[in-house]
Amino acid sequence: MKIDTLIRLAKGTYRWSAIPFSRLSQKSKPRSYVLGMSTWKDFISYWLPNEDIVRRDKGLTRLDFYTSIAPWILARPGSKIYVWGYKVPDYVKSFTEKWKIPLVRVEDGFLRSVALGATKAPPLSLCFDMSAMYFDATKQSDLERLLQTYDFAGDPALIRRAKVGIESLINSRLSKYNTSNDVNVEVIYGPKLRKRVLVVGQVEGDASIEKGCSRKINNNDLVMIAARENPNAQIIYKPHPEVLHGTRPNQSKPEEVKHVALILDQDITLADAFKTVDHVYTITSLSGFEALIRGIKVTCLGMPFYAGWGATDDRQKCIRRTAKRSVEEIFAASYILYANYYDPILQKKMTFEGALELLTWMKAKQTDGDIATVPTSVLSARKLPETIVGETLTANKIKLLRQTLDFLDPPKKTLPKPGAKKRLMPPAKR
């Protein structure tokens, strides 16, 4: 056995033996252990300002966990573990279940950023769930429980906020990610002479499909189902941006369904893609809910968080979801009550409304610099934290400044240059 392994075992033995004494002393404060997250996700510390955080990034072994972390978690009653989604080793999950240690799962919220998460831009919203992730239909998440039990009828102010929030979100033309291009979609779609059905693709193998769809189905299957069920309609297929860019391997090829659908071979905004559309098909994509708030009929082959409440055409059932919810109630629960929002520039929590204003400001700044239409309250708030201005720049302050600048102007992800490709479908005749 290697000497460093023996040393860690010795340290672990000492720490385990110290647990009862630490418990009796009552001096050990709870800690929050952030395990297995990518190193660039150090923004998590800003979201937990009042917690004593210990981070162990990727590379955590079973031996490391049981010798360096587990003893101190037990020695500090009230401690908890934070992980990203379902990226947690089974031994950590078993430990938390055995010792009743809170395991908090973290995932991007529904209004994230201007840039993709792959560019390492910090998120405006995160979801923290102690039960299961919101996209997991196999278990009851905190969001599902909220939708099932919350007294929306007794909270008319919340519903008013939701109605205004929906209108504001639609008018903003924003989505979870906001890297797509604005286009004249009428030129692409051509004249509307019949029912128009939009099929929204996803990354096949995504956790939301694996956890939210009870059967194996890919994007091409979804297109074929939409075409079969709407024989006289114009079928339009919007592949996921990562499929278009070819950055995700082992995906079904859009050209294989070009005989039944118009394939959108450029990444256009959802706000444009939804124009003149009568019906949307999806597996579990958040895009389905963004269509729903626009009054478009939505068919779900899987069971996303917004399905099963009577607002969508569902092909999968969830016996736990028995309440009937309106689109406004689903929006209120998910975007206002469940998701958390944080301003990474001013370093403070904010509401959904504040996040939407900030994201609007971000999008305007990144595109053409035209901020004339952005609310004055947003413009006046955009400044560096006062804790930085006028002080000596320490390493931590330089790091925060760099994060602020990266947020204002996210670095572009370097993608392999694709070879020349043919148009999947000829342009519509004008």
VOGU-3710 file (C-alpha; in Angstrom, 3 decimals, decimal comma):
1> mkidtlirla> 0,000/0,000/0,000  1,331/3,422/-0,933  2,578/5,699/1,830  0,145/8,532/0,942  -2,761/6,084/1,179  -1,595/4,994/4,643  -1,344/8,618/5,726  -4,877/9,362/4,561  -6,180/6,270/6,346  -4,455/7,373/9,529
11> kgtyrwsaip> -5,936/10,854/9,239  -9,343/9,361/8,560  -9,103/7,136/11,621  -8,260/10,152/13,759  -11,132/12,182/12,363  -13,656/9,390/12,864  -12,473/8,919/16,455  -12,895/12,665/17,055  -16,558/12,704/16,061  -18,108/12,001/19,477
21> fsrlsqkskp> -15,917/14,622/21,155  -16,826/17,201/18,517  -20,518/16,484/19,026  -20,203/16,871/22,799  -18,290/20,134/22,509  -21,173/21,830/20,660  -18,610/24,211/19,209  -18,538/22,857/15,682  -20,662/24,914/13,314  -22,405/23,291/10,333
31> rsyvlgmstw> -20,637/23,372/7,002  -21,785/23,170/3,404  -19,715/20,764/1,340  -19,774/21,486/-2,402  -18,642/18,280/-4,082  -17,712/17,351/-7,636  -18,546/20,623/-9,387  -16,361/21,924/-12,204  -13,745/24,342/-10,931  -15,166/27,248/-12,975
41> kdfisywlpn> -18,446/26,972/-11,069  -16,939/28,786/-8,104  -19,824/31,250/-8,448  -21,719/28,888/-6,141  -20,001/30,598/-3,186  -21,797/33,866/-3,968  -25,154/32,105/-3,863  -24,500/30,828/-0,320  -23,173/33,936/1,453  -24,127/32,869/4,968
51> edivrrdkgl> -22,780/29,329/4,790  -19,363/27,982/5,741  -18,373/26,382/2,419  -15,820/23,668/1,785  -15,235/22,769/-1,884  -13,904/19,545/-3,308  -13,977/19,609/-7,069  -13,817/16,789/-9,577  -11,460/13,956/-8,759  -12,919/13,133/-5,351
61> trldfytsia> -12,334/9,433/-4,606  -14,192/7,172/-2,209  -11,144/7,132/0,078  -10,884/10,931/0,028  -14,559/11,274/0,870  -14,590/8,831/3,769  -11,306/10,024/5,281  -11,398/13,783/4,651  -15,075/14,766/4,453  -17,486/12,244/5,945
71> pwilarpgsk> -16,027/12,383/9,491  -16,371/16,158/9,711  -19,896/16,131/8,304  -20,936/13,819/11,126  -18,965/15,883/13,618  -20,839/19,015/12,621  -24,596/18,457/12,982  -26,592/20,458/10,443  -23,988/20,157/7,692  -25,153/19,454/4,136
81> iyvwgykvpd> -23,801/18,512/0,741  -24,307/20,399/-2,540  -23,862/18,640/-5,892  -24,549/19,587/-9,508  -27,632/17,747/-10,743  -27,086/14,015/-10,585  -23,326/14,182/-10,881  -22,678/12,596/-7,526  -21,005/9,247/-6,765  -23,248/6,506/-5,414
91> yvksftekwk> -21,199/6,245/-2,226  -21,916/9,914/-1,422  -25,623/9,387/-2,023  -25,616/6,226/0,142  -23,811/8,103/2,906  -26,352/10,929/2,947  -29,273/8,479/2,996  -27,778/6,396/5,796  -26,931/9,338/8,039  -29,850/11,566/7,002
101> iplvrvedgf> -27,525/14,282/5,677  -29,267/16,871/3,449  -28,216/16,438/-0,192  -28,982/19,579/-2,205  -28,959/19,279/-5,986  -28,145/22,386/-8,025  -29,061/23,102/-11,644  -29,330/26,110/-13,942  -32,628/27,970/-13,688  -35,019/28,969/-16,461
111> lrsvalgatk> -33,401/32,355/-17,196  -29,706/31,648/-17,249  -27,574/34,003/-19,312  -26,912/35,592/-22,670  -24,186/33,063/-23,436  -24,300/29,278/-23,190  -23,114/27,638/-20,006  -20,321/26,084/-22,054  -18,726/29,537/-22,297  -18,496/29,552/-18,477
121> applslcfdm> -20,663/32,640/-18,167  -22,088/32,806/-14,633  -25,816/32,085/-14,315  -28,483/34,561/-13,315  -30,640/31,787/-11,886  -30,117/28,488/-10,121  -32,505/25,877/-8,785  -31,753/24,223/-5,431  -33,721/21,042/-4,766  -33,467/18,701/-1,778
131> samyfdatkq> -35,696/16,022/-3,302  -34,933/15,580/-7,006  -34,203/17,816/-9,955  -37,197/19,556/-11,511  -36,769/17,611/-14,779  -36,859/14,223/-13,016  -40,283/12,647/-13,514  -39,312/9,476/-11,655  -39,416/11,252/-8,275  -41,236/14,146/-6,700
141> sdlerllqty> -39,059/17,246/-6,821  -39,581/20,289/-4,639  -41,083/22,013/-7,682  -43,559/19,207/-8,289  -44,567/19,266/-4,623  -45,045/23,029/-4,863  -47,284/22,663/-7,907  -49,244/19,865/-6,281  -49,902/21,552/-2,933  -49,553/25,357/-3,188
151> dfagdpalir> -52,722/27,388/-2,570  -52,657/29,566/-5,686  -56,282/30,603/-5,185  -55,294/32,122/-1,856  -52,439/34,132/-3,372  -53,945/36,405/-6,059  -50,960/38,764/-5,868  -48,682/35,938/-7,022  -50,914/35,185/-9,997  -50,914/38,871/-10,954
161> rakvgiesli> -47,107/38,796/-10,846  -47,141/35,699/-13,015  -49,397/37,284/-15,647  -47,221/40,389/-15,832  -44,091/38,219/-15,818  -45,335/36,123/-18,732  -46,138/39,234/-20,751  -42,739/40,739/-19,949  -40,889/37,547/-20,859  -42,698/37,282/-24,195
171> nsrlskynts> -42,066/40,946/-25,013  -38,385/40,608/-24,118  -37,941/37,779/-26,675  -35,575/36,155/-24,181  -35,193/32,504/-23,249  -33,015/30,377/-20,978  -30,025/30,850/-23,281  -29,861/33,750/-25,687  -27,236/33,060/-28,323  -29,578/32,535/-31,287
181> ndvnveviyg> -30,060/34,909/-34,201  -33,052/37,087/-35,013  -34,395/36,388/-38,496  -37,324/37,145/-40,748  -38,942/33,779/-40,193  -41,706/34,451/-42,698  -39,123/34,175/-45,484  -37,942/30,815/-44,113  -41,386/29,364/-43,445  -43,005/30,707/-46,587
191> pklrkrvlvv> -46,703/31,635/-46,889  -48,950/30,017/-44,314  -51,470/27,933/-46,233  -52,198/25,257/-43,627  -51,660/24,247/-40,018  -48,081/24,803/-38,904  -46,387/22,416/-36,449  -42,986/23,138/-34,893  -40,903/20,243/-33,576  -38,284/21,352/-31,026
201> gqvegdasie> -35,232/19,126/-30,835  -33,042/18,412/-27,823  -29,642/16,921/-27,124  -30,305/13,198/-27,137  -28,969/11,639/-23,960  -29,643/14,808/-21,971  -30,570/14,159/-18,350  -33,988/15,757/-18,852  -34,815/13,062/-21,423  -33,283/10,211/-19,453
211> kgcsrkinnn> -35,129/11,220/-16,287  -38,253/12,591/-17,929  -39,126/10,119/-20,677  -40,190/6,566/-19,920  -39,362/5,243/-23,379  -36,411/5,555/-25,723  -37,059/8,230/-28,321  -34,862/10,504/-30,413  -35,476/13,738/-32,272  -36,185/12,057/-35,594
221> dlvmiaaren> -38,769/9,829/-33,918  -40,417/12,979/-32,582  -40,534/14,538/-36,054  -42,061/11,409/-37,550  -44,731/11,244/-34,819  -45,655/14,891/-35,411  -45,864/14,294/-39,168  -47,978/11,155/-38,755  -50,414/12,855/-36,377  -50,706/15,992/-38,523
231> pnaqiiykph> -50,783/14,657/-42,106  -51,996/17,889/-43,693  -49,788/20,274/-41,710  -46,507/21,959/-42,504  -43,951/20,292/-40,217  -40,967/22,430/-39,193  -38,073/20,891/-37,295  -35,773/23,087/-35,161  -32,709/20,983/-34,223  -30,875/21,801/-31,007
241> pevlhgtrpn> -28,049/24,348/-31,560  -25,398/21,843/-30,490  -26,711/19,389/-33,078  -26,514/22,087/-35,752  -22,939/22,940/-34,765  -21,951/19,269/-34,712  -20,518/19,529/-31,190  -22,575/16,615/-29,852  -21,753/13,125/-31,172  -24,205/10,250/-31,624
251> qskpeevkhv> -27,239/12,387/-32,460  -29,930/11,491/-34,989  -29,302/13,316/-38,270  -31,841/15,984/-39,263  -31,415/15,288/-42,987  -32,986/11,864/-42,450  -36,403/13,486/-41,873  -36,201/16,199/-44,534  -38,769/14,297/-46,601  -41,470/15,123/-44,027
261> alildqditl> -40,269/18,407/-42,495  -38,701/21,761/-43,257  -35,389/21,667/-41,407  -34,170/24,910/-39,822  -30,461/24,736/-40,614  -29,580/27,899/-38,702  -29,899/28,682/-35,011  -32,793/31,129/-34,755  -34,416/32,531/-31,635  -37,418/30,716/-30,210
271> adafktvdhv> -39,366/33,971/-30,297  -39,039/33,950/-34,091  -39,494/30,201/-34,445  -42,861/30,373/-32,626  -44,298/32,972/-35,009  -47,378/31,702/-36,911  -46,996/28,243/-35,280  -50,192/26,457/-34,197  -48,775/23,428/-32,414  -45,445/22,461/-30,822
281> ytitslsgfe> -44,088/18,952/-30,258  -41,321/18,258/-27,757  -39,964/15,467/-25,592  -39,131/17,363/-22,396  -37,667/20,685/-23,575  -38,229/23,945/-21,671  -39,058/25,340/-25,116  -42,411/23,598/-24,795  -43,307/25,761/-21,825  -42,142/28,882/-23,645
291> alirgikvtc> -44,608/27,929/-26,392  -47,298/27,284/-23,794  -47,081/30,792/-22,315  -47,644/32,104/-25,850  -50,940/30,260/-26,081  -49,628/27,556/-28,440  -50,826/23,970/-28,048  -47,998/21,743/-26,795  -47,651/17,970/-27,091  -45,129/16,340/-24,742
301> lgmpfyagwg> -43,815/12,857/-25,459  -42,070/12,863/-22,077  -43,004/14,366/-18,710  -41,301/17,772/-18,218  -42,066/19,803/-15,093  -44,910/21,677/-16,820  -46,690/18,521/-18,058  -49,231/16,429/-16,185  -51,185/19,423/-14,858  -53,821/19,631/-17,587
311> atddrqkcir> -52,154/22,418/-19,576  -50,449/20,177/-22,163  -51,262/17,255/-24,448  -49,410/14,456/-22,624  -48,354/11,069/-23,997  -46,862/10,007/-20,686  -48,636/9,990/-17,349  -47,476/10,798/-13,841  -49,863/9,439/-11,207  -48,446/11,800/-8,569
321> rtakrsveei> -49,606/14,892/-10,454  -53,317/15,074/-9,706  -53,831/18,842/-9,367  -55,028/20,885/-12,336  -52,910/23,960/-12,913  -53,162/26,896/-15,296  -50,216/28,189/-17,300  -50,011/31,191/-14,937  -49,848/28,914/-11,896  -47,111/26,760/-13,435
331> faasyilyan> -45,154/29,911/-14,304  -45,613/31,328/-10,805  -44,376/28,131/-9,172  -41,373/27,572/-11,437  -40,103/31,024/-12,407  -41,086/33,012/-9,311  -41,223/30,675/-6,286  -38,846/27,834/-7,158  -35,945/29,366/-9,080  -33,424/31,605/-7,301
341> yydpilqkkm> -31,891/34,695/-8,897  -28,587/36,429/-8,193  -26,905/39,497/-9,673  -23,236/38,513/-10,203  -22,269/42,151/-10,804  -23,870/43,744/-7,750  -23,505/40,533/-5,713  -26,983/40,341/-4,309  -30,109/38,270/-4,669  -32,856/39,542/-6,937
351> tfegalellt> -36,363/38,680/-8,079  -37,490/37,170/-11,362  -38,425/40,649/-12,539  -34,960/41,965/-11,711  -33,310/39,064/-13,501  -35,373/39,650/-16,634  -34,431/43,338/-16,649  -30,747/42,502/-16,195  -30,842/39,887/-18,952  -32,556/42,402/-21,251
361> wmkakqtdgd> -29,756/44,875/-20,529  -27,156/42,162/-21,149  -28,659/41,146/-24,488  -28,888/44,750/-25,690  -25,282/45,415/-24,716  -23,958/42,288/-26,373  -25,793/42,689/-29,672  -25,603/46,264/-30,910  -25,092/48,365/-27,830  -28,522/49,940/-28,252
371> iatvptsvls> -29,764/50,339/-24,690  -32,292/53,073/-25,326  -35,203/50,759/-24,603  -33,769/49,268/-21,432  -35,452/50,444/-18,185  -33,642/53,279/-16,414  -33,646/51,286/-13,175  -31,422/48,691/-14,827  -29,027/51,190/-16,364  -28,539/53,058/-13,108
381> arklpetivg> -27,797/49,851/-11,248  -25,020/48,617/-13,522  -21,811/49,376/-11,670  -19,101/47,463/-9,927  -19,587/46,518/-6,280  -18,537/49,296/-3,914  -16,280/46,809/-2,106  -14,003/46,855/-5,162  -14,002/50,486/-6,206  -11,168/52,507/-4,670
391> etltankikl> -9,521/49,573/-2,911  -6,255/47,790/-3,523  -6,860/44,960/-5,943  -6,144/41,739/-4,107  -6,142/38,389/-5,888  -9,769/37,815/-4,915  -10,854/41,246/-6,165  -9,017/40,721/-9,450  -10,812/37,397/-9,780  -14,183/39,055/-9,131
401> lrqtldfldp> -13,405/41,791/-11,641  -12,533/39,171/-14,234  -15,796/37,342/-13,555  -17,690/40,615/-13,888  -16,063/41,376/-17,230  -16,670/37,824/-18,430  -20,313/38,243/-17,495  -20,601/41,528/-19,361  -18,827/40,128/-22,411  -18,724/36,308/-22,181
411> pkktlpkpga> -15,788/34,625/-23,940  -16,842/32,880/-27,107  -16,576/29,121/-27,139  -14,131/27,948/-29,791  -15,902/25,486/-32,032  -14,337/23,316/-34,717  -14,830/24,883/-38,103  -17,439/22,843/-39,915  -16,849/21,881/-43,497  -18,999/23,219/-46,272
421> kkrlmppakr> -22,486/21,823/-45,974  -25,454/21,707/-48,249  -28,753/23,258/-47,267  -30,994/20,589/-45,839  -34,011/22,102/-47,556  -34,268/24,604/-50,387  -35,330/28,102/-49,349  -39,038/28,821/-49,552  -40,131/30,573/-52,683  -41,145/34,149/-52,097
//
